[in-house]
Amino acid sequence: MIRMLYDITGIDPTKVPLDDKETMSIFSSTDALGVTPEQINSQVGTFGVPEFGTKFVRGMLVDTKPKTFNELISISGLSHGTDVWLNNAQDLINQGIVTLNDAICCRDDIMIYLIKKELPPNTAFKIMETVRKGKALKDPEKWAEFKAVMKEHDVPDWYIKSCETIKYMFPKAHAAAYVTNAFRIAWFKVHEPLAYYAAFFSIRADEFDSEYMIFGKDKVKNKMKEIDFAGNSASQKDKGMYTILELVLEMYERGFEFLPIDLYKSHSTKFLIEEGGIRPPLNSIPGLGTVAAEGIYSARQEEEFECIDDLQMRAKVGKSVIELLQKFGCLKGMTQSNQLSLFV
């Protein structure tokens, strides 16, 4: 996706400023996107941003309201750990016992904190290793020794209990790498929105369905309501589609539109930026697979189709594909055959 953003815009993603204030703001509000939380049903603007787009992590963002890049790294650590956020840091933050900056988020935080408390570095490292592997309570005798050392150095009870809860922790270096790429993609979402949506739908939206997504936001909202109403009984396909619908609705609310699927203008698999909008590819038609789309795309490169029969023969597609193209208005004005019938 980062490569496609580079290709579309010519902007080197590695040169994106990691201290951009507008980009940072979407992790705590929707203002930089020019929409309200009510319009997109979210208090933050991170739909489609790797690491920060899921409902679970968006909830973390609402709870923590991050304002710095370092806090995003902490959230990444929390979201990848087991019992690091839920039943642990989340409760401590909500109760006002700690802030995000004080909470245990990545495995490195433990060793650094304990060294600052003047524990011997080797002991601090061993405690970190014990906690990050979820072994604090599996070896009671050893943990009792570690607790005694921590108490001697005035490590607070909440910190020790937090360590005891943890089952797995994420390394800070991994979190930093993930967040760096996520922030770069978020920058394009804020500053190069059409490129962002075109790249996202091309690379990451396997469940994109033009039947529900390219005909305006009302149809998008109706499909979302249908899936919401179905709840757990919704199909896996619809559940997977929902996250794409959220992003499509956001795109509409930001004032952007989809252009019609076109036999000659649409790419086989990529969403294209054109005339201030985005033109969906042929394979976004539900039921029209990538092989058929590439067959049509390849055949049209040679020359225009003379008629539907010519399209079917040269693109090597069946009647069902022709019916799908007709349904989406791609064959308007095209005759079935170019043969003339002569009546005497």
C-alpha atoms as a printed R data frame, in Angstrom:
    type eleno elety resid chain resno       x       y       z
1   ATOM     1    CA   MET     A     1   0.000   0.000   0.000
2   ATOM     2    CA   ILE     A     2   2.848   2.392   0.824
3   ATOM     3    CA   ARG     A     3   4.425   1.603  -2.547
4   ATOM     4    CA   MET     A     4   1.152   2.348  -4.354
5   ATOM     5    CA   LEU     A     5   0.789   5.668  -2.520
6   ATOM     6    CA   TYR     A     6   4.289   6.561  -3.712
7   ATOM     7    CA   ASP     A     7   3.425   5.578  -7.296
8   ATOM     8    CA   ILE     A     8   0.172   7.571  -7.336
9   ATOM     9    CA   THR     A     9   1.424  10.779  -5.723
10  ATOM    10    CA   GLY     A    10   5.173  10.833  -6.332
11  ATOM    11    CA   ILE     A    11   5.575  11.656  -2.627
12  ATOM    12    CA   ASP     A    12   8.202   9.563  -0.830
13  ATOM    13    CA   PRO     A    13   6.476   8.067   2.249
14  ATOM    14    CA   THR     A    14   9.789   7.925   4.113
15  ATOM    15    CA   LYS     A    15   9.909  11.723   3.951
16  ATOM    16    CA   VAL     A    16   6.508  12.135   5.630
17  ATOM    17    CA   PRO     A    17   6.965  14.232   8.805
18  ATOM    18    CA   LEU     A    18   6.267  12.072  11.851
19  ATOM    19    CA   ASP     A    19   5.398  15.170  13.886
20  ATOM    20    CA   ASP     A    20   2.619  16.395  11.566
21  ATOM    21    CA   LYS     A    21  -0.051  17.840  13.874
22  ATOM    22    CA   GLU     A    22  -3.026  17.282  11.570
23  ATOM    23    CA   THR     A    23  -2.125  13.630  11.107
24  ATOM    24    CA   MET     A    24  -1.592  13.185  14.843
25  ATOM    25    CA   SER     A    25  -5.026  14.688  15.511
26  ATOM    26    CA   ILE     A    26  -6.969  11.883  13.775
27  ATOM    27    CA   PHE     A    27  -5.918   9.532  16.580
28  ATOM    28    CA   SER     A    28  -8.035  11.580  18.996
29  ATOM    29    CA   SER     A    29 -10.633  13.379  16.822
30  ATOM    30    CA   THR     A    30 -12.165  13.574  13.334
31  ATOM    31    CA   ASP     A    31 -11.574  17.312  12.758
32  ATOM    32    CA   ALA     A    32  -8.682  16.977  10.311
33  ATOM    33    CA   LEU     A    33 -10.876  14.856   8.033
34  ATOM    34    CA   GLY     A    34 -13.513  17.582   7.880
35  ATOM    35    CA   VAL     A    35 -16.262  15.350   9.289
36  ATOM    36    CA   THR     A    36 -18.054  15.009  12.615
37  ATOM    37    CA   PRO     A    37 -18.090  11.858  14.753
38  ATOM    38    CA   GLU     A    38 -21.830  11.578  14.038
39  ATOM    39    CA   GLN     A    39 -21.226  11.446  10.274
40  ATOM    40    CA   ILE     A    40 -18.881   8.458  10.424
41  ATOM    41    CA   ASN     A    41 -20.005   6.852  13.707
42  ATOM    42    CA   SER     A    42 -16.558   7.188  15.246
43  ATOM    43    CA   GLN     A    43 -14.899   9.640  17.624
44  ATOM    44    CA   VAL     A    44 -11.529   9.164  15.906
45  ATOM    45    CA   GLY     A    45 -10.483   9.241  12.254
46  ATOM    46    CA   THR     A    46  -8.457   6.053  12.010
47  ATOM    47    CA   PHE     A    47 -10.647   3.847   9.826
48  ATOM    48    CA   GLY     A    48  -8.296   1.998   7.503
49  ATOM    49    CA   VAL     A    49  -5.101   3.004   9.316
50  ATOM    50    CA   PRO     A    50  -3.039  -0.136  10.036
51  ATOM    51    CA   GLU     A    51  -2.828  -0.963  13.748
52  ATOM    52    CA   PHE     A    52  -5.414   1.687  14.670
53  ATOM    53    CA   GLY     A    53  -8.464   0.971  12.534
54  ATOM    54    CA   THR     A    54 -10.155  -1.869  14.411
55  ATOM    55    CA   LYS     A    55 -13.047  -1.263  16.775
56  ATOM    56    CA   PHE     A    56 -10.928  -2.558  19.677
57  ATOM    57    CA   VAL     A    57  -8.019  -0.156  19.105
58  ATOM    58    CA   ARG     A    58 -10.328   2.774  18.293
59  ATOM    59    CA   GLY     A    59 -11.816   2.208  21.738
60  ATOM    60    CA   MET     A    60  -8.318   2.403  23.203
61  ATOM    61    CA   LEU     A    61  -7.751   5.702  21.395
62  ATOM    62    CA   VAL     A    62 -10.981   7.119  22.831
63  ATOM    63    CA   ASP     A    63  -9.909   6.073  26.339
64  ATOM    64    CA   THR     A    64  -6.354   7.409  26.091
65  ATOM    65    CA   LYS     A    65  -6.614  10.390  23.676
66  ATOM    66    CA   PRO     A    66  -2.980  10.174  22.484
67  ATOM    67    CA   LYS     A    67  -1.251  13.414  21.569
68  ATOM    68    CA   THR     A    68   2.308  12.235  20.840
69  ATOM    69    CA   PHE     A    69   4.031   9.689  18.636
70  ATOM    70    CA   ASN     A    70   5.433   7.969  21.713
71  ATOM    71    CA   GLU     A    71   1.912   7.475  23.053
72  ATOM    72    CA   LEU     A    72   0.964   5.774  19.784
73  ATOM    73    CA   ILE     A    73   3.866   3.366  20.336
74  ATOM    74    CA   SER     A    74   2.527   2.672  23.822
75  ATOM    75    CA   ILE     A    75  -0.942   1.951  22.422
76  ATOM    76    CA   SER     A    76   0.543  -0.422  19.852
77  ATOM    77    CA   GLY     A    77   2.294  -2.288  22.658
78  ATOM    78    CA   LEU     A    78  -0.905  -2.451  24.685
79  ATOM    79    CA   SER     A    79  -2.982  -3.703  21.753
80  ATOM    80    CA   HIS     A    80  -0.572  -6.527  20.892
81  ATOM    81    CA   GLY     A    81  -0.089  -7.760  24.456
82  ATOM    82    CA   THR     A    82  -2.228 -10.252  26.313
83  ATOM    83    CA   ASP     A    83  -3.840  -8.932  29.506
84  ATOM    84    CA   VAL     A    84  -1.758  -5.786  29.183
85  ATOM    85    CA   TRP     A    85  -4.678  -3.493  28.307
86  ATOM    86    CA   LEU     A    86  -7.855  -5.393  29.231
87  ATOM    87    CA   ASN     A    87  -8.173  -6.089  32.959
88  ATOM    88    CA   ASN     A    88  -4.985  -4.123  33.477
89  ATOM    89    CA   ALA     A    89  -3.855  -0.758  32.051
90  ATOM    90    CA   GLN     A    90  -7.370   0.190  30.911
91  ATOM    91    CA   ASP     A    91  -8.712  -0.076  34.457
92  ATOM    92    CA   LEU     A    92  -5.740   1.783  35.948
93  ATOM    93    CA   ILE     A    93  -6.122   4.654  33.464
94  ATOM    94    CA   ASN     A    94  -9.909   4.863  33.840
95  ATOM    95    CA   GLN     A    95  -9.550   4.938  37.634
96  ATOM    96    CA   GLY     A    96  -7.023   7.756  37.409
97  ATOM    97    CA   ILE     A    97  -4.273   5.710  39.058
98  ATOM    98    CA   VAL     A    98  -1.904   6.136  36.110
99  ATOM    99    CA   THR     A    99  -1.653   7.933  32.776
100 ATOM   100    CA   LEU     A   100  -0.817   6.302  29.468
101 ATOM   101    CA   ASN     A   101   2.797   7.414  29.869
102 ATOM   102    CA   ASP     A   102   3.052   5.680  33.274
103 ATOM   103    CA   ALA     A   103   1.370   2.398  32.313
104 ATOM   104    CA   ILE     A   104   3.252  -0.771  31.390
105 ATOM   105    CA   CYS     A   105   2.810  -0.973  27.617
106 ATOM   106    CA   CYS     A   106   5.841  -2.647  26.014
107 ATOM   107    CA   ARG     A   107   8.203  -5.176  27.547
108 ATOM   108    CA   ASP     A   108  11.088  -2.663  27.503
109 ATOM   109    CA   ASP     A   109   9.099  -0.325  29.766
110 ATOM   110    CA   ILE     A   110   9.562  -2.708  32.688
111 ATOM   111    CA   MET     A   111  13.337  -2.917  32.538
112 ATOM   112    CA   ILE     A   112  13.776   0.837  31.989
113 ATOM   113    CA   TYR     A   113  11.403   1.689  34.848
114 ATOM   114    CA   LEU     A   114  13.093  -0.695  37.271
115 ATOM   115    CA   ILE     A   115  16.569   0.583  36.390
116 ATOM   116    CA   LYS     A   116  15.323   4.107  37.107
117 ATOM   117    CA   LYS     A   117  14.200   2.743  40.474
118 ATOM   118    CA   GLU     A   118  17.858   1.742  40.930
119 ATOM   119    CA   LEU     A   119  17.411  -2.002  40.678
120 ATOM   120    CA   PRO     A   120  20.516  -3.771  39.326
121 ATOM   121    CA   PRO     A   121  20.257  -3.909  35.504
122 ATOM   122    CA   ASN     A   122  20.577  -7.694  35.454
123 ATOM   123    CA   THR     A   123  17.729  -8.071  37.956
124 ATOM   124    CA   ALA     A   124  15.592  -5.563  36.038
125 ATOM   125    CA   PHE     A   125  16.174  -7.575  32.869
126 ATOM   126    CA   LYS     A   126  15.234 -10.881  34.538
127 ATOM   127    CA   ILE     A   127  12.013  -9.372  35.926
128 ATOM   128    CA   MET     A   128  11.130  -8.023  32.479
129 ATOM   129    CA   GLU     A   129  11.730 -11.449  30.905
130 ATOM   130    CA   THR     A   130   9.624 -13.151  33.571
131 ATOM   131    CA   VAL     A   131   6.709 -10.743  33.099
132 ATOM   132    CA   ARG     A   132   6.724 -10.520  29.306
133 ATOM   133    CA   LYS     A   133   6.488 -14.329  29.059
134 ATOM   134    CA   GLY     A   134   3.570 -14.402  31.486
135 ATOM   135    CA   LYS     A   135   5.517 -16.297  34.151
136 ATOM   136    CA   ALA     A   136   5.135 -13.942  37.112
137 ATOM   137    CA   LEU     A   137   2.782 -16.260  38.997
138 ATOM   138    CA   LYS     A   138   3.928 -19.563  37.498
139 ATOM   139    CA   ASP     A   139   7.029 -19.632  39.707
140 ATOM   140    CA   PRO     A   140   5.731 -18.266  43.068
141 ATOM   141    CA   GLU     A   141   9.042 -18.697  44.864
142 ATOM   142    CA   LYS     A   142  11.053 -16.765  42.289
143 ATOM   143    CA   TRP     A   143   8.379 -14.106  41.942
144 ATOM   144    CA   ALA     A   144   8.342 -13.619  45.712
145 ATOM   145    CA   GLU     A   145  12.064 -12.803  45.500
146 ATOM   146    CA   PHE     A   146  11.463 -10.305  42.695
147 ATOM   147    CA   LYS     A   147   8.584  -8.693  44.605
148 ATOM   148    CA   ALA     A   148  10.746  -8.268  47.670
149 ATOM   149    CA   VAL     A   149  13.464  -6.544  45.633
150 ATOM   150    CA   MET     A   150  10.921  -4.251  43.952
151 ATOM   151    CA   LYS     A   151   9.350  -3.287  47.285
152 ATOM   152    CA   GLU     A   152  12.813  -2.470  48.649
153 ATOM   153    CA   HIS     A   153  13.124   0.051  45.821
154 ATOM   154    CA   ASP     A   154   9.681   1.592  46.386
155 ATOM   155    CA   VAL     A   155   8.018   0.099  43.328
156 ATOM   156    CA   PRO     A   156   4.292   0.786  43.928
157 ATOM   157    CA   ASP     A   157   1.806  -2.043  44.538
158 ATOM   158    CA   TRP     A   158  -0.231  -1.197  41.410
159 ATOM   159    CA   TYR     A   159   2.891  -1.724  39.308
160 ATOM   160    CA   ILE     A   160   3.628  -5.133  40.825
161 ATOM   161    CA   LYS     A   161  -0.003  -6.256  40.436
162 ATOM   162    CA   SER     A   162   0.014  -5.074  36.837
163 ATOM   163    CA   CYS     A   163   3.077  -7.234  36.177
164 ATOM   164    CA   GLU     A   164   1.346 -10.242  37.711
165 ATOM   165    CA   THR     A   165  -1.631  -9.895  35.342
166 ATOM   166    CA   ILE     A   166   0.377  -9.894  32.113
167 ATOM   167    CA   LYS     A   167   0.585 -13.019  29.949
168 ATOM   168    CA   TYR     A   168   2.485 -11.664  26.924
169 ATOM   169    CA   MET     A   169   4.156  -8.362  26.003
170 ATOM   170    CA   PHE     A   170   5.152  -6.757  22.699
171 ATOM   171    CA   PRO     A   171   8.712  -5.427  22.115
172 ATOM   172    CA   LYS     A   172   8.971  -1.656  21.752
173 ATOM   173    CA   ALA     A   173  11.078  -1.864  18.572
174 ATOM   174    CA   HIS     A   174   8.277  -3.754  16.804
175 ATOM   175    CA   ALA     A   175   5.687  -1.283  18.048
176 ATOM   176    CA   ALA     A   176   7.804   1.645  16.812
177 ATOM   177    CA   ALA     A   177   8.183   0.092  13.354
178 ATOM   178    CA   TYR     A   178   4.433  -0.626  13.091
179 ATOM   179    CA   VAL     A   179   3.472   2.859  14.207
180 ATOM   180    CA   THR     A   180   5.926   4.529  11.836
181 ATOM   181    CA   ASN     A   181   4.321   2.872   8.814
182 ATOM   182    CA   ALA     A   182   0.827   3.454  10.179
183 ATOM   183    CA   PHE     A   183   1.552   7.165  10.657
184 ATOM   184    CA   ARG     A   184   2.888   7.453   7.104
185 ATOM   185    CA   ILE     A   185  -0.309   5.965   5.721
186 ATOM   186    CA   ALA     A   186  -2.381   8.195   8.013
187 ATOM   187    CA   TRP     A   187  -0.532  11.239   6.623
188 ATOM   188    CA   PHE     A   188  -1.741  10.373   3.111
189 ATOM   189    CA   LYS     A   189  -5.260   9.872   4.440
190 ATOM   190    CA   VAL     A   190  -5.233  13.439   5.765
191 ATOM   191    CA   HIS     A   191  -3.263  15.229   3.029
192 ATOM   192    CA   GLU     A   192  -3.744  13.070  -0.109
193 ATOM   193    CA   PRO     A   193  -7.182  11.549   0.494
194 ATOM   194    CA   LEU     A   194  -8.045  10.355  -3.025
195 ATOM   195    CA   ALA     A   195  -4.687   8.591  -3.292
196 ATOM   196    CA   TYR     A   196  -5.244   7.046   0.121
197 ATOM   197    CA   TYR     A   197  -8.714   5.686  -0.670
198 ATOM   198    CA   ALA     A   198  -7.666   4.449  -4.122
199 ATOM   199    CA   ALA     A   199  -4.671   2.616  -2.638
200 ATOM   200    CA   PHE     A   200  -6.612   1.188   0.287
201 ATOM   201    CA   PHE     A   201  -9.468  -0.146  -1.833
202 ATOM   202    CA   SER     A   202  -6.993  -1.584  -4.374
203 ATOM   203    CA   ILE     A   203  -4.717  -3.326  -1.887
204 ATOM   204    CA   ARG     A   204  -6.655  -4.053   1.285
205 ATOM   205    CA   ALA     A   205 -10.354  -4.206   0.396
206 ATOM   206    CA   ASP     A   206 -10.987  -7.738  -0.813
207 ATOM   207    CA   GLU     A   207 -14.606  -7.422   0.340
208 ATOM   208    CA   PHE     A   208 -15.279  -4.305  -1.749
209 ATOM   209    CA   ASP     A   209 -18.686  -4.768  -3.388
210 ATOM   210    CA   SER     A   210 -19.709  -2.196  -5.986
211 ATOM   211    CA   GLU     A   211 -23.362  -3.180  -5.710
212 ATOM   212    CA   TYR     A   212 -23.540  -1.541  -2.271
213 ATOM   213    CA   MET     A   213 -20.667   0.920  -2.332
214 ATOM   214    CA   ILE     A   214 -20.483   3.010  -5.502
215 ATOM   215    CA   PHE     A   215 -24.041   4.352  -5.709
216 ATOM   216    CA   GLY     A   216 -23.963   6.941  -2.925
217 ATOM   217    CA   LYS     A   217 -23.871   7.047   0.856
218 ATOM   218    CA   ASP     A   218 -27.562   6.214   1.373
219 ATOM   219    CA   LYS     A   219 -27.052   2.762  -0.090
220 ATOM   220    CA   VAL     A   220 -23.938   2.343   2.076
221 ATOM   221    CA   LYS     A   221 -25.839   3.322   5.227
222 ATOM   222    CA   ASN     A   222 -28.707   0.957   4.398
223 ATOM   223    CA   LYS     A   223 -26.309  -1.974   3.995
224 ATOM   224    CA   MET     A   224 -24.613  -1.106   7.292
225 ATOM   225    CA   LYS     A   225 -28.004  -1.012   9.041
226 ATOM   226    CA   GLU     A   226 -28.874  -4.380   7.532
227 ATOM   227    CA   ILE     A   227 -25.657  -5.926   8.879
228 ATOM   228    CA   ASP     A   228 -26.116  -4.233  12.273
229 ATOM   229    CA   PHE     A   229 -29.664  -5.616  12.502
230 ATOM   230    CA   ALA     A   230 -28.472  -9.129  11.650
231 ATOM   231    CA   GLY     A   231 -25.920  -8.986  14.479
232 ATOM   232    CA   ASN     A   232 -24.114 -12.294  15.045
233 ATOM   233    CA   SER     A   233 -26.281 -13.990  12.428
234 ATOM   234    CA   ALA     A   234 -24.749 -11.815   9.673
235 ATOM   235    CA   SER     A   235 -22.710 -13.790   7.145
236 ATOM   236    CA   GLN     A   236 -18.924 -13.782   7.329
237 ATOM   237    CA   LYS     A   237 -18.906 -11.978   4.001
238 ATOM   238    CA   ASP     A   238 -21.087  -9.180   5.394
239 ATOM   239    CA   LYS     A   239 -19.038  -8.949   8.585
240 ATOM   240    CA   GLY     A   240 -15.890  -8.596   6.503
241 ATOM   241    CA   MET     A   241 -17.580  -6.044   4.276
242 ATOM   242    CA   TYR     A   242 -18.593  -3.854   7.218
243 ATOM   243    CA   THR     A   243 -15.134  -2.381   7.797
244 ATOM   244    CA   ILE     A   244 -14.960  -1.443   4.103
245 ATOM   245    CA   LEU     A   245 -18.416   0.135   4.287
246 ATOM   246    CA   GLU     A   246 -17.222   2.297   7.197
247 ATOM   247    CA   LEU     A   247 -14.363   3.634   5.107
248 ATOM   248    CA   VAL     A   248 -16.563   4.130   2.036
249 ATOM   249    CA   LEU     A   249 -19.056   6.135   4.113
250 ATOM   250    CA   GLU     A   250 -16.210   8.266   5.459
251 ATOM   251    CA   MET     A   251 -15.025   8.915   1.900
252 ATOM   252    CA   TYR     A   252 -18.505  10.089   0.866
253 ATOM   253    CA   GLU     A   253 -18.830  12.296   3.960
254 ATOM   254    CA   ARG     A   254 -15.529  13.955   3.055
255 ATOM   255    CA   GLY     A   255 -17.087  14.981  -0.264
256 ATOM   256    CA   PHE     A   256 -15.555  12.412  -2.633
257 ATOM   257    CA   GLU     A   257 -17.443  10.230  -5.109
258 ATOM   258    CA   PHE     A   258 -17.057   7.055  -7.117
259 ATOM   259    CA   LEU     A   259 -17.229   7.272 -10.894
260 ATOM   260    CA   PRO     A   260 -19.175   4.616 -12.844
261 ATOM   261    CA   ILE     A   261 -17.457   1.365 -13.756
262 ATOM   262    CA   ASP     A   262 -16.516   1.696 -17.410
263 ATOM   263    CA   LEU     A   263 -15.607  -1.015 -19.907
264 ATOM   264    CA   TYR     A   264 -12.733   1.067 -21.285
265 ATOM   265    CA   LYS     A   265 -11.774   3.413 -18.437
266 ATOM   266    CA   SER     A   266 -11.814   1.035 -15.459
267 ATOM   267    CA   HIS     A   267  -8.671  -0.931 -14.620
268 ATOM   268    CA   SER     A   268  -8.986  -4.667 -14.112
269 ATOM   269    CA   THR     A   269  -8.045  -4.593 -10.399
270 ATOM   270    CA   LYS     A   270  -6.963  -1.081  -9.367
271 ATOM   271    CA   PHE     A   271  -9.052   1.885  -8.255
272 ATOM   272    CA   LEU     A   272  -8.052   4.898 -10.356
273 ATOM   273    CA   ILE     A   273  -8.116   8.610  -9.497
274 ATOM   274    CA   GLU     A   274  -9.917  10.481 -12.243
275 ATOM   275    CA   GLU     A   275 -11.848  13.757 -12.599
276 ATOM   276    CA   GLY     A   276 -11.806  14.412  -8.876
277 ATOM   277    CA   GLY     A   277 -13.263  11.011  -8.056
278 ATOM   278    CA   ILE     A   278 -12.314   7.346  -7.924
279 ATOM   279    CA   ARG     A   279 -13.186   4.881 -10.686
280 ATOM   280    CA   PRO     A   280 -13.655   1.300  -9.410
281 ATOM   281    CA   PRO     A   281 -12.063  -1.623 -11.274
282 ATOM   282    CA   LEU     A   282 -13.912  -4.274 -13.235
283 ATOM   283    CA   ASN     A   283 -13.322  -6.928 -10.573
284 ATOM   284    CA   SER     A   284 -15.198  -4.858  -7.977
285 ATOM   285    CA   ILE     A   285 -18.409  -6.023  -9.660
286 ATOM   286    CA   PRO     A   286 -19.643  -8.853  -7.401
287 ATOM   287    CA   GLY     A   287 -19.351 -12.146  -9.216
288 ATOM   288    CA   LEU     A   288 -16.897 -10.857 -11.842
289 ATOM   289    CA   GLY     A   289 -13.595 -12.406 -10.850
290 ATOM   290    CA   THR     A   290 -10.069 -11.147 -11.358
291 ATOM   291    CA   VAL     A   291  -9.360 -13.594 -14.204
292 ATOM   292    CA   ALA     A   292 -12.354 -12.343 -16.205
293 ATOM   293    CA   ALA     A   293 -11.492  -8.702 -15.410
294 ATOM   294    CA   GLU     A   294  -7.918  -9.170 -16.609
295 ATOM   295    CA   GLY     A   295  -9.141 -10.916 -19.742
296 ATOM   296    CA   ILE     A   296 -11.364  -7.938 -20.591
297 ATOM   297    CA   TYR     A   297  -8.618  -5.450 -19.753
298 ATOM   298    CA   SER     A   298  -6.056  -7.278 -21.884
299 ATOM   299    CA   ALA     A   299  -8.401  -7.639 -24.873
300 ATOM   300    CA   ARG     A   300  -9.418  -3.984 -24.871
301 ATOM   301    CA   GLN     A   301  -5.749  -2.940 -24.991
302 ATOM   302    CA   GLU     A   302  -5.567  -4.400 -28.487
303 ATOM   303    CA   GLU     A   303  -8.590  -2.585 -29.919
304 ATOM   304    CA   GLU     A   304 -12.169  -1.627 -29.107
305 ATOM   305    CA   PHE     A   305 -14.804  -4.312 -29.033
306 ATOM   306    CA   GLU     A   306 -17.042  -4.371 -32.100
307 ATOM   307    CA   CYS     A   307 -19.974  -5.943 -30.285
308 ATOM   308    CA   ILE     A   308 -20.895  -8.103 -27.298
309 ATOM   309    CA   ASP     A   309 -20.076 -11.293 -29.197
310 ATOM   310    CA   ASP     A   310 -16.629  -9.869 -30.008
311 ATOM   311    CA   LEU     A   311 -16.072  -8.974 -26.343
312 ATOM   312    CA   GLN     A   312 -17.120 -12.439 -25.224
313 ATOM   313    CA   MET     A   313 -14.863 -14.171 -27.736
314 ATOM   314    CA   ARG     A   314 -11.722 -12.039 -27.353
315 ATOM   315    CA   ALA     A   315 -11.898 -11.659 -23.570
316 ATOM   316    CA   LYS     A   316 -12.816 -15.342 -23.182
317 ATOM   317    CA   VAL     A   317 -15.708 -14.633 -20.810
318 ATOM   318    CA   GLY     A   318 -19.014 -16.407 -20.395
319 ATOM   319    CA   LYS     A   319 -22.621 -15.284 -20.570
320 ATOM   320    CA   SER     A   320 -22.758 -14.667 -16.811
321 ATOM   321    CA   VAL     A   321 -19.956 -12.072 -17.041
322 ATOM   322    CA   ILE     A   322 -21.769 -10.329 -19.890
323 ATOM   323    CA   GLU     A   323 -24.916 -10.157 -17.757
324 ATOM   324    CA   LEU     A   324 -22.946  -8.605 -14.887
325 ATOM   325    CA   LEU     A   325 -21.430  -5.979 -17.194
326 ATOM   326    CA   GLN     A   326 -24.905  -5.167 -18.521
327 ATOM   327    CA   LYS     A   327 -26.270  -4.869 -14.990
328 ATOM   328    CA   PHE     A   328 -23.669  -2.205 -14.189
329 ATOM   329    CA   GLY     A   329 -24.264  -0.302 -17.422
330 ATOM   330    CA   CYS     A   330 -20.893  -1.152 -18.952
331 ATOM   331    CA   LEU     A   331 -22.303  -2.299 -22.316
332 ATOM   332    CA   LYS     A   332 -24.622   0.605 -23.126
333 ATOM   333    CA   GLY     A   333 -24.873   1.213 -26.865
334 ATOM   334    CA   MET     A   334 -23.144  -2.049 -27.727
335 ATOM   335    CA   THR     A   335 -25.011  -4.420 -30.023
336 ATOM   336    CA   GLN     A   336 -25.071  -8.157 -29.537
337 ATOM   337    CA   SER     A   337 -23.579  -8.863 -32.961
338 ATOM   338    CA   ASN     A   338 -22.127  -6.896 -35.849
339 ATOM   339    CA   GLN     A   339 -23.606  -9.236 -38.441
340 ATOM   340    CA   LEU     A   340 -26.238  -7.821 -40.752
341 ATOM   341    CA   SER     A   341 -29.396  -9.714 -41.454
342 ATOM   342    CA   LEU     A   342 -30.569  -9.258 -45.061
343 ATOM   343    CA   PHE     A   343 -34.190  -9.769 -45.887
344 ATOM   344    CA   VAL     A   344 -35.148 -10.166 -49.510
